[in-house]
Amino acid sequence: MSLNRPEQRIFDYIQGYPEERQYWQNKVQSIAAGLPDPHAAALRIEADLWRYYTERSGVVPALREMIRHDGAGRTSMKNLAEHLLRLWVAPRSKPPAAPSARP
């Protein structure tokens, strides 16, 4: 999995603070439980991660410096959202295939 620079910074920040990691782990698992489609869950998490990034960049020096250097333009957080889903949500088992009706 390749993360862009803002995604990597957010991931490192979350991993470095147990309270933040627990918050995001619960959030990702809750979203995944409420949205059976993993693509829809990733899109929802991606939007939440972007809001979190913009909020935290106002108070976390490393994130603030990144915004100052790279600008505040919208950056995708989709790879990070998918990565967090893989890390913290157990894969869903596929339903058994229906028996085929062969004559």
Secondary structure as GFF3:
##gff-version 3
##sequence-region A 1 103
A	DSSP	alpha_helix	5	16	.	.	.	ID=ss1
A	DSSP	alpha_helix	18	34	.	.	.	ID=ss2
A	DSSP	alpha_helix	38	56	.	.	.	ID=ss3
A	DSSP	alpha_helix	61	70	.	.	.	ID=ss4
A	DSSP	alpha_helix	78	88	.	.	.	ID=ss5
###
